[in-house]
Amino acid sequence: MREWGGDRVVLHGDNLYKDIEEALDGKKLSLVLDTVGGTPVGELTKSVKPGGSIVVYGMQSGQFPAMPPKEFIYRGLSLHGFWLINWIRNAPRAEIKEIYQTLGDLVADGSLSAEVEHVYPLDQFKEAFKQSLKSNRRGKILFKFGATDVISK
């Protein structure tokens, strides 16, 4: 996380809330982005200011986010889900093109990267899809296209 610009890093463990409080030095968060799901989300809510938001965009734990209902009722927190394909289906095409161009430029100059777990040839698509559905992967699953993978009409 520090390599990607994070100046405060907290790891999930027995003292999660205490570690978060120390890292925040008395401040509260307005937004939490969560890719894990499960009970840590409930712990994170304690560090979110009233009216704040939690956005879940993954479930690496294999569990749905667990938040106490009182956080919604008494503190006005909101929980949102983000799934990229829904955004792609609904966003204006010009916006999608602009964002993908920006992301492409960041990848090209090395500012943005993603770990790749495995690259499969196209004829191993079943194995690739099976691997892509596993929780706790350490990176992306990609296809490598070769000359024999090109379909002609």
Secondary structure as the mmCIF struct_conf table of DSSP 4:
data_model
#
loop_
_struct_conf.conf_type_id
_struct_conf.id
_struct_conf.beg_label_comp_id
_struct_conf.beg_label_asym_id
_struct_conf.beg_label_seq_id
_struct_conf.end_label_comp_id
_struct_conf.end_label_asym_id
_struct_conf.end_label_seq_id
HELX_RH_3T_P HELX_RH_3T_P1 ARG A 2 TRP A 4
TURN_TY1_P TURN_TY1_P1 GLY A 5 GLY A 5
BEND BEND1 ASP A 7 ASP A 7
BEND BEND2 GLY A 13 GLY A 13
TURN_TY1_P TURN_TY1_P2 ASP A 14 ASN A 15
HELX_RH_AL_P HELX_RH_AL_P1 LEU A 16 LEU A 24
TURN_TY1_P TURN_TY1_P3 ASP A 25 GLY A 26
STRN STRN1 LEU A 29 ASP A 34
BEND BEND3 THR A 35 VAL A 36
STRN STRN2 GLY A 37 GLY A 37
BEND BEND4 GLY A 38 GLY A 38
TURN_TY1_P TURN_TY1_P4 THR A 39 THR A 39
HELX_RH_AL_P HELX_RH_AL_P2 PRO A 40 THR A 45
TURN_TY1_P TURN_TY1_P5 LYS A 46 SER A 47
STRN STRN3 VAL A 48 VAL A 56
TURN_TY1_P TURN_TY1_P6 GLN A 60 SER A 61
BEND BEND5 GLY A 62 GLY A 62
STRN STRN4 GLN A 63 GLN A 63
HELX_RH_AL_P HELX_RH_AL_P3 PRO A 69 ILE A 73
TURN_TY1_P TURN_TY1_P7 TYR A 74 ARG A 75
STRN STRN5 SER A 78 GLY A 81
HELX_RH_AL_P HELX_RH_AL_P4 LEU A 84 ASN A 90
BEND BEND6 ALA A 91 ALA A 91
HELX_RH_AL_P HELX_RH_AL_P5 ARG A 93 ALA A 108
TURN_TY1_P TURN_TY1_P8 ASP A 109 GLY A 110
BEND BEND7 SER A 111 SER A 111
STRN STRN6 VAL A 116 PRO A 121
HELX_RH_3T_P HELX_RH_3T_P2 LEU A 122 GLN A 124
HELX_RH_AL_P HELX_RH_AL_P6 PHE A 125 SER A 132
TURN_TY1_P TURN_TY1_P9 LEU A 133 LEU A 133
TURN_TY1_P TURN_TY1_P10 SER A 135 ASN A 136
BEND BEND8 ARG A 138 GLY A 139
STRN STRN7 LYS A 140 LYS A 144
HELX_RH_3T_P HELX_RH_3T_P3 ALA A 147 ASP A 149
#
